[in-house]
Amino acid sequence: MRFNPIFQPVFAASPLGSTLARWYLLACISGFSVACGAPPVDDIPGGDGDGDSSESAGDGDDSSNGGDGDGDGDSTGPVGDQLKLKDVRVTCDESNVGKPVLRRLTQSEAYATLIDAFGLSEQEYPAVRLSPDPTSSLGFTNDAGVLVVGGNTAKELLKTAEDVADLVVGKLSSALPCASAAADRTCAEQYVKDYGRRLFRRTVTDDELARYADYHQSVATRADFATGIKWTTVALIQSPHAFYRSEIGEKHDEGRSLDNFEMASELSYMITGSAPDETLLTAAENGELTEPAARRTQAERLLSSHPDRLRGLTAFFAEWLRYRTVKGQSRVDAQDFAGKISEAMTQETESFINHVVFDTKGTIQDLLTANFSSHNATLSQFYGWGNAGSDTFETVDRPSEYGRGILAQGSLLAGTSHQAASSPTLRGLMFTQHFLCMDRPPPPNVVPTIESTNVESPVNTTREKYEINHRADITCNSCHAKFEPFGYVFEAFDELGRKREMEQTDQGSFPINTVVDDAMLPDGSLKSLSSLDELATMVDSTDDIENCFSGLLAAYMFSGGGGAQCLAEDARAAVAAGTMSIYDYVLALVEAPHFERRKQ
């Protein structure tokens, strides 16, 4: 176990430091799946000169609700237990349970938790100070195996806590009404009870209440009541109970059982990406989440009526398909592509997915083969079909000659292309990795560009260029043969995501060829395909796509599952059979053994 010495003086400075150090070290030593790069930051900062930092944050990589950190996260690669793609697609006769975990909040989860806990608007508080989260081997940013806390994250969390605390103190009369009438210890205790409960996602213990109230009093005596609230707020936000999600449970003969508060947090972050709401917290307090049916009822409530009911699944689809990468890309043959078009493509895909998953309760088969999409007038004009008549997105029928389902979405087609040409390599990798869960072969240290490779034969189309360059070289072909044939099936769509029958090049106009007979499936067998339609309907003839999808969705919803495979096998079998919708699969996950139990 690695222990970052930067925290030694911090722990020594606080009366709670030794307790928290023991808490974190015990978790690591006990074998829990936890990122032990460094312990969580101190519960009570600032009392001995360690609260304010004169070091200013730099301009990190901007992302949603973040990007104000120093841009240098604490993880440089895989840390804890992580699945590989080939592991995800595996099916088992019975469902497994994973290891107990302590997982820190992601950048987006921390942001959502803070604005919900303190009633802040996005205008008041547009971003946290945390750097973008590292990605796991599956491409997900919520995996416990990569979410470490080290020196940079600790500094960013402190700055985040101070920002929020300043906002709270700025509107103290509304955040804590008793502060205007009776700013005393009783009022401070009420603050700790109310906001500690929201941040810790459970009832604050009597011991915690006394310690935080004592700390507030010690600061207020030297300054004033509001200053005491500020640093108490900073302390609450920095607590491991706030910044970490606990899925450890109580030990018994058959393993560990999560308590009601742990399951409430697991359920809420899975669906809404934030802390449990009052209804769910109350259910946990009353011990109502022990039964799978009760958890399902709460999950149905969140998915059907919670203001953030789309957040969890939207985040999964965005990280699974990476369709948002098209935003801001430019194209030689479309001057407004980087702005209006790419933005509309992203909205099209989000609206299409929401319609399949939430409005029609569709299956993974429906996601692949749907004969509709979602357009506004801009996209209908750009694609040449759809007939949407306004800026508002609406469901439109997709003509059969323009493909079907998620694979024909412009955001995926354009997002896996280059500025002036399509890319069979990128499209083939997209399909084999994201839909078949086939791990990408490691590329060589130096990868020559297509343009720099010498070929003797005349080349007319993009496909010919890729085939001649990659198949002629034994080393290149040994890898590219595993994914590139799938990419050729997408060639009926250009780098703009638009349908084409002919490819226009400097040499002239040439017919598109999408026929392949050597598309390699996960078991090594070869499949013949002639069109994107055939590729989409492959979901009806093999379970490869369904097993990959259900495994990835379970891994995401369970935050990596501690590296365990096969976490919801009865439900996965129903997904493969086409009898369970994506919506119902999420509900089934809250009834799976892993949701409530962990290994010893």
C-alpha positions in Angstrom: 0.0 0.0 0.0 1.3 3.4 -0.9 0.8 6.2 1.6 1.3 9.8 0.5 3.5 11.7 3.1 1.8 15.0 2.1 -1.0 14.1 4.5 1.1 13.4 7.6 1.1 17.0 8.8 -2.5 17.5 7.9 -3.6 14.5 10.0 -1.3 15.6 12.9 -2.8 19.1 12.8 -6.3 18.1 13.7 -7.8 16.4 16.7 -9.7 14.2 14.2 -6.7 13.5 12.1 -5.5 10.3 13.9 -9.0 8.9 13.9 -9.4 9.5 10.1 -6.0 8.1 9.3 -6.8 4.9 11.2 -10.2 4.8 9.5 -8.6 4.9 6.0 -5.7 2.7 6.8 -7.9 0.1 8.3 -10.0 0.0 5.1 -6.8 -0.5 3.0 -5.3 -3.1 5.4 -8.5 -5.0 5.7 -8.4 -5.7 1.9 -11.2 -3.4 0.8 -11.1 -2.4 -2.8 -10.1 1.2 -2.3 -7.6 3.6 -4.1 -4.9 3.7 -1.5 -2.7 6.2 -3.3 -3.3 8.6 -0.3 -5.8 8.9 2.4 -8.8 11.2 2.2 -8.3 14.7 3.3 -8.8 15.8 6.9 -12.3 16.2 8.3 -11.4 19.5 10.1 -9.0 21.7 8.2 -8.1 25.3 8.9 -7.7 25.2 12.7 -3.9 25.3 12.7 -3.1 27.3 9.6 -3.7 24.5 7.1 -7.1 25.7 5.8 -6.3 28.5 3.4 -4.1 27.9 0.4 -2.4 30.6 -1.5 -1.7 28.3 -4.4 -4.1 29.2 -7.2 -5.7 26.6 -9.4 -4.6 26.4 -13.0 -6.7 26.0 -16.1 -7.3 22.3 -16.4 -9.0 20.4 -19.2 -12.5 21.8 -19.3 -15.4 19.5 -18.9 -18.9 19.6 -17.7 -19.1 21.0 -14.2 -15.4 20.9 -13.8 -12.2 21.9 -15.5 -11.1 24.4 -12.8 -8.6 22.1 -11.2 -4.9 22.0 -11.8 -5.3 19.7 -14.8 -3.1 17.1 -13.3 -5.0 14.2 -11.7 -3.6 11.7 -9.3 -3.9 8.6 -11.5 -1.5 7.8 -14.3 -3.1 4.5 -15.2 -4.9 1.5 -13.8 -4.8 1.3 -10.0 -7.3 -1.2 -8.5 -9.2 -4.2 -9.8 -10.5 -3.5 -13.3 -12.2 -5.6 -16.0 -11.1 -5.9 -19.5 -13.5 -5.9 -22.4 -13.2 -9.6 -22.9 -14.1 -10.2 -19.3 -17.3 -8.1 -19.6 -18.9 -10.2 -22.3 -18.5 -13.4 -20.4 -21.7 -15.0 -19.1 -22.0 -17.3 -16.1 -24.6 -19.8 -14.8 -25.0 -17.8 -11.6 -24.6 -14.2 -10.5 -21.5 -13.2 -8.6 -20.9 -10.6 -6.0 -17.8 -8.3 -5.9 -15.5 -7.0 -3.3 -16.4 -4.3 -0.7 -15.3 -0.9 -2.0 -14.7 2.6 -0.8 -15.1 4.8 -3.9 -14.6 8.5 -4.2 -17.1 10.6 -6.0 -16.5 11.5 -9.6 -16.2 15.1 -10.7 -19.8 15.2 -11.9 -21.1 13.3 -8.8 -19.3 15.7 -6.4 -20.8 18.7 -8.3 -24.3 17.3 -8.3 -24.0 16.3 -4.6 -22.9 19.8 -3.6 -25.5 21.8 -5.5 -28.2 19.4 -4.3 -27.1 19.5 -0.6 -26.8 23.2 -0.4 -29.6 24.2 -2.8 -27.2 26.0 -5.2 -28.0 26.8 -8.8 -25.7 26.2 -11.7 -25.5 30.0 -12.2 -24.4 30.4 -8.5 -21.9 27.5 -8.7 -21.0 26.5 -12.2 -18.1 24.1 -11.5 -16.1 22.2 -8.9 -12.4 22.6 -8.7 -11.7 18.9 -9.4 -9.7 17.8 -12.4 -11.3 15.5 -15.0 -11.6 11.9 -13.8 -9.3 9.2 -15.2 -10.8 6.5 -17.4 -10.8 2.8 -16.7 -9.8 0.0 -19.0 -13.5 0.0 -20.1 -13.4 3.7 -20.9 -15.6 4.7 -17.9 -14.8 7.5 -15.5 -16.7 6.1 -12.5 -14.7 3.0 -11.8 -13.5 2.6 -8.2 -10.3 1.1 -9.5 -9.0 4.4 -10.9 -10.6 7.0 -8.6 -7.7 7.7 -6.3 -7.1 10.6 -3.9 -3.6 12.0 -3.8 -2.0 15.4 -3.3 -3.6 17.2 -6.3 -7.1 15.9 -5.6 -6.8 16.8 -1.9 -5.8 20.4 -2.8 -8.6 20.7 -5.3 -11.1 19.3 -2.8 -10.1 21.9 -0.3 -10.5 24.7 -2.8 -13.9 23.3 -3.8 -15.0 23.1 -0.2 -13.9 26.7 0.4 -15.8 27.9 -2.7 -19.0 26.3 -1.5 -18.5 27.4 2.1 -18.2 31.1 0.9 -21.5 30.7 -1.0 -23.3 29.3 1.9 -22.1 32.0 4.3 -23.1 34.6 1.7 -26.7 33.4 2.0 -26.6 32.2 5.6 -30.0 33.6 6.6 -31.7 31.3 4.0 -29.3 28.4 4.4 -29.7 28.5 8.2 -32.6 30.6 9.4 -31.8 30.2 13.0 -28.5 32.1 12.4 -30.6 35.3 12.2 -32.5 34.8 15.4 -30.2 32.7 17.7 -26.7 32.2 16.4 -25.6 29.8 19.1 -24.4 26.2 19.6 -27.9 24.8 19.2 -28.1 26.6 15.8 -24.7 25.2 14.8 -25.8 21.7 15.8 -28.9 22.1 13.6 -26.6 23.0 10.7 -24.4 19.9 11.2 -27.5 17.7 11.5 -29.2 19.0 8.3 -26.2 19.4 6.0 -24.2 16.6 7.4 -27.1 14.2 6.7 -27.2 15.4 3.1 -23.5 15.1 2.5 -22.9 11.9 4.4 -26.1 10.3 3.0 -27.0 9.1 6.5 -27.9 10.4 9.9 -25.0 12.2 11.7 -24.0 10.3 14.8 -24.0 11.9 18.2 -20.2 11.7 18.4 -19.8 13.4 15.0 -22.4 16.1 16.0 -20.5 16.9 19.2 -17.1 17.1 17.4 -18.3 19.3 14.6 -20.2 21.6 17.0 -17.1 21.8 19.2 -15.0 22.7 16.1 -17.6 25.4 15.1 -17.5 26.9 18.6 -13.7 27.0 18.7 -13.6 28.9 15.4 -16.6 31.2 16.3 -15.0 32.1 19.6 -11.9 33.4 17.8 -13.9 35.0 14.9 -17.7 34.9 14.6 -20.6 32.6 14.1 -20.5 32.8 10.2 -16.8 32.1 10.1 -17.4 29.1 12.2 -20.1 27.9 9.8 -17.7 28.4 6.9 -15.0 26.2 8.3 -17.5 23.6 9.5 -18.8 23.5 6.0 -15.3 23.0 4.6 -14.8 20.2 7.1 -18.0 18.5 6.2 -17.3 18.6 2.5 -13.8 17.2 3.0 -14.9 14.3 5.2 -14.3 10.8 3.8 -18.0 10.2 4.6 -18.9 12.9 2.0 -16.2 12.4 -0.6 -16.3 8.6 -0.5 -19.2 6.2 -1.2 -19.0 3.3 1.2 -20.1 -0.2 0.0 -18.4 -2.2 2.8 -21.4 -3.6 4.7 -21.5 -5.7 7.9 -19.5 -8.9 8.0 -21.3 -12.2 8.5 -20.6 -15.9 7.8 -21.6 -15.7 4.1 -19.8 -12.4 3.3 -20.9 -8.8 3.8 -24.4 -7.2 3.7 -24.6 -3.5 2.8 -26.7 -1.4 5.2 -29.7 0.6 4.1 -27.8 3.9 3.8 -25.1 2.2 1.6 -27.8 0.8 -0.6 -29.6 4.2 -0.8 -26.4 5.9 -2.0 -25.7 3.0 -4.4 -29.2 3.3 -5.9 -29.3 7.1 -6.1 -25.9 7.6 -7.7 -26.6 4.7 -10.1 -29.7 6.5 -11.5 -29.5 10.2 -10.7 -25.7 10.7 -10.3 -26.2 12.4 -7.0 -27.0 11.8 -3.3 -30.3 10.2 -2.2 -33.3 12.5 -2.0 -35.3 12.9 1.1 -37.7 10.1 0.2 -34.9 7.6 -0.3 -33.0 8.7 2.8 -36.1 8.3 4.9 -36.7 4.8 3.4 -33.1 4.0 4.4 -33.6 5.3 7.9 -36.7 3.1 8.3 -34.8 0.1 7.1 -37.0 -0.4 4.0 -34.3 -1.2 1.4 -33.4 -4.7 2.6 -36.0 -6.3 0.4 -35.3 -6.3 -3.4 -38.9 -5.4 -4.3 -38.7 -2.3 -2.1 -35.5 -1.2 -3.8 -37.1 -1.8 -7.2 -40.0 0.4 -6.2 -37.6 3.2 -5.2 -35.7 2.7 -8.5 -38.9 3.0 -10.5 -39.8 6.2 -8.7 -36.4 7.7 -9.5 -36.5 6.6 -13.1 -40.0 7.8 -13.7 -40.3 11.1 -11.8 -37.0 12.3 -10.3 -35.8 15.6 -11.9 -32.4 14.0 -12.8 -33.9 10.6 -13.8 -32.0 10.7 -17.1 -28.6 11.5 -15.7 -27.2 8.1 -14.9 -28.1 6.3 -18.2 -27.3 9.4 -20.2 -23.8 9.4 -18.7 -23.4 5.7 -19.5 -24.4 6.0 -23.2 -22.1 9.0 -23.6 -19.1 7.1 -22.2 -20.0 3.8 -23.9 -20.6 5.3 -27.4 -18.5 8.5 -27.1 -20.8 10.2 -29.4 -20.1 13.6 -27.9 -16.5 13.5 -29.3 -18.0 14.8 -32.6 -18.8 18.2 -31.0 -16.5 20.9 -32.2 -14.9 18.8 -34.9 -14.5 20.5 -38.3 -14.9 19.1 -41.8 -13.5 20.2 -45.1 -16.8 20.0 -47.0 -19.0 21.6 -44.3 -18.0 25.0 -42.9 -20.7 25.0 -40.2 -20.0 21.5 -39.1 -18.0 22.4 -36.0 -20.8 24.6 -34.7 -24.4 24.0 -35.6 -24.2 20.6 -37.2 -22.0 18.7 -34.7 -24.0 20.1 -31.8 -27.3 19.0 -33.5 -25.8 15.5 -34.1 -25.1 15.1 -30.4 -28.6 16.2 -29.5 -30.0 13.8 -32.2 -28.3 10.8 -30.6 -29.3 11.8 -27.0 -32.9 12.3 -28.1 -32.9 9.0 -30.0 -31.5 7.1 -27.0 -34.0 8.7 -24.6 -36.9 7.8 -26.9 -35.8 4.2 -27.2 -34.9 3.7 -23.5 -37.5 5.8 -21.7 -40.4 6.6 -24.1 -40.8 3.2 -25.8 -39.1 1.0 -23.2 -37.0 -0.5 -26.0 -34.5 -3.4 -25.9 -30.9 -3.5 -27.1 -32.3 -5.0 -30.2 -34.5 -2.0 -30.7 -31.6 0.3 -30.1 -29.7 -1.4 -33.0 -32.6 -1.7 -35.4 -35.0 1.2 -34.8 -36.4 2.7 -38.0 -36.6 6.3 -36.7 -34.3 9.0 -35.4 -34.7 12.5 -33.9 -34.2 15.6 -36.1 -34.6 19.3 -36.2 -34.9 21.3 -39.4 -31.1 21.7 -39.5 -30.4 18.0 -39.5 -33.2 17.1 -41.9 -31.8 19.5 -44.4 -28.2 18.3 -43.8 -29.0 14.6 -44.1 -31.5 15.0 -46.9 -34.3 13.1 -45.2 -36.6 13.5 -42.2 -38.7 16.6 -43.0 -38.4 18.2 -39.5 -39.8 21.7 -39.8 -38.4 23.6 -36.8 -35.5 24.0 -34.4 -37.3 21.6 -32.0 -36.2 18.0 -32.2 -38.9 15.6 -33.2 -39.1 11.8 -33.9 -38.9 11.2 -37.7 -39.1 8.0 -39.7 -35.8 6.8 -41.1 -36.0 5.6 -44.8 -34.7 2.1 -45.1 -31.9 3.1 -47.5 -30.4 5.4 -44.8 -29.5 2.7 -42.3 -31.1 2.0 -39.0 -30.6 2.3 -35.3 -27.7 3.6 -33.3 -25.0 2.5 -35.8 -26.4 4.9 -38.4 -26.3 8.0 -36.1 -24.4 10.8 -37.6 -22.6 11.5 -34.3 -21.0 8.0 -34.4 -20.3 8.0 -38.1 -18.7 11.5 -38.2 -17.1 11.0 -34.8 -15.2 8.0 -36.1 -14.0 9.8 -39.2 -11.2 12.2 -40.2 -11.5 15.8 -41.4 -11.6 14.9 -45.1 -12.3 11.2 -45.2 -14.0 8.3 -43.4 -11.9 5.9 -41.4 -12.6 2.1 -41.6 -10.0 1.7 -38.8 -11.8 4.0 -36.3 -15.2 2.7 -37.2 -14.1 -0.9 -37.0 -12.5 -0.3 -33.6 -15.7 1.4 -32.5 -17.8 -1.6 -33.3 -15.5 -4.3 -32.1 -14.7 -2.6 -28.8 -18.1 -1.0 -27.9 -20.5 -3.6 -29.4 -18.6 -6.9 -29.3 -16.3 -6.2 -26.2 -13.2 -7.2 -28.1 -10.0 -5.7 -26.7 -8.0 -3.5 -29.0 -4.7 -5.0 -30.1 -1.8 -2.9 -28.9 -0.6 -0.6 -31.7 3.1 -0.5 -32.6 5.3 2.3 -31.2 5.3 4.0 -34.6 2.2 4.0 -36.7 2.7 5.3 -40.3 -0.1 7.4 -41.7 -2.0 6.1 -44.7 -0.8 9.0 -46.8 2.9 8.3 -46.0 2.7 4.6 -47.0 3.9 3.8 -50.5 1.6 1.6 -52.6 2.2 0.4 -56.2 -1.4 -0.3 -57.2 -3.7 2.6 -58.1 -6.0 3.6 -55.3 -9.5 5.1 -55.9 -11.6 4.8 -52.8 -10.9 5.0 -49.0 -11.5 1.3 -48.7 -9.0 0.5 -51.3 -6.4 2.7 -49.7 -6.9 1.0 -46.3 -7.0 -2.5 -47.7 -3.8 -2.1 -49.8 -1.9 -0.4 -47.1 -2.9 -2.7 -44.2 -3.3 -6.1 -45.9 0.0 -5.8 -47.8 1.9 -5.6 -44.5 1.9 -8.8 -42.5 2.5 -7.0 -39.2 -0.3 -4.5 -39.9 -2.7 -7.1 -41.1 -2.3 -9.3 -38.1 -4.1 -6.6 -36.0 -6.2 -4.7 -38.5 -7.8 -8.0 -39.8 -9.5 -8.3 -36.3 -11.5 -5.1 -36.6 -11.2 -3.3 -40.0 -13.5 -5.5 -42.0 -16.4 -4.2 -39.8 -15.3 -0.7 -40.7 -15.7 -1.3 -44.4 -19.4 -2.1 -43.8 -19.8 1.6 -42.7 -18.4 3.0 -46.0 -21.8 3.8 -47.3 -21.6 6.8 -45.0 -19.0 9.6 -45.5 -17.0 11.6 -43.0 -20.0 13.9 -42.5 -22.2 11.0 -41.5 -24.3 11.3 -44.7 -25.3 8.4 -47.0 -23.4 8.0 -50.2 -23.6 5.6 -53.2 -20.4 6.9 -54.8 -17.2 8.3 -53.3 -15.9 11.6 -54.9 -12.1 11.8 -55.0 -9.5 13.7 -57.0 -9.4 10.8 -59.4 -13.1 10.8 -60.1 -16.3 9.2 -58.8 -16.2 5.6 -57.7 -18.8 3.1 -56.4 -18.9 2.2 -52.7 -18.2 -1.4 -51.7 -19.5 -2.5 -48.3 -19.3 -6.3 -48.8 -16.9 -8.3 -46.5 -16.6 -12.0 -45.8 -14.0 -11.9 -43.0 -15.5 -9.9 -40.2 -14.1 -11.6 -37.1 -16.4 -12.3 -34.2 -15.3 -12.7 -30.5 -15.0 -16.5 -30.9 -12.7 -16.2 -33.9 -15.3 -17.2 -36.5 -15.7 -15.1 -39.6 -18.9 -13.5 -40.7 -20.1 -12.2 -44.1 -21.8 -8.8 -44.2 -22.9 -6.6 -47.1 -24.4 -3.5 -45.4 -24.8 -1.6 -42.2 -28.4 -3.0 -42.0 -26.9 -6.5 -41.9 -24.5 -5.4 -39.2 -27.3 -3.9 -37.1 -29.5 -7.0 -37.5 -26.6 -9.2 -36.4 -28.1 -8.5 -32.9 -30.9 -10.9 -33.9 -28.7 -13.8 -34.8 -26.0 -13.8 -32.1 -25.8 -12.9 -28.4 -22.4 -11.3 -28.7 -23.8 -7.7 -28.9 -26.3 -8.3 -26.1 -23.8 -9.9 -23.7 -21.3 -7.1 -24.4 -23.9 -4.4 -23.8 -25.4 -5.9 -20.6 -22.0 -6.6 -19.2 -20.9 -3.0 -19.8 -24.0 -1.5 -18.4 -23.8 -3.5 -15.3 -20.1 -2.6 -14.9 -20.9 1.1 -15.3 -23.9 1.0 -12.9 -21.9 -0.9 -10.3 -18.9 1.5 -10.7 -16.7 -1.3 -11.9 -18.1 -3.9 -9.5 -14.8 -4.3 -7.8 -13.5 -6.1 -10.9 -16.0 -8.9 -10.7 -17.7 -10.5 -13.7 -21.3 -11.8 -14.1 -23.1 -9.6 -11.6 -26.7 -10.0 -12.9 -26.9 -13.2 -14.9 -30.7 -13.9 -14.9 -31.3 -10.4 -16.2 -28.5 -10.6 -18.8 -30.1 -13.8 -20.1 -33.4 -12.0 -20.6 -31.6 -9.1 -22.3 -30.0 -11.5 -24.7 -33.3 -13.2 -25.4 -34.9 -9.8 -26.2 -37.5 -10.2 -23.5 -36.1 -7.4 -21.2 -36.0 -3.8 -22.0 -32.9 -1.6 -21.2 -35.1 0.3 -18.7 -36.2 -2.9 -17.0 -32.6 -4.2 -17.0 -31.6 -1.2 -14.8 -34.4 -2.0 -12.5 -33.3 -5.7 -12.4 -29.8 -4.6 -11.3 -31.1 -3.2 -8.0 -32.4 -6.7 -7.3 -29.2 -8.5 -8.2 -27.2 -10.1 -5.4 -24.2 -7.7 -5.9 -26.4 -4.7 -5.1 -26.8 -5.8 -1.5 -23.9 -8.2 -0.8 -20.2 -8.3 -1.0 -17.5 -10.9 -0.6 -15.6 -11.2 2.7 
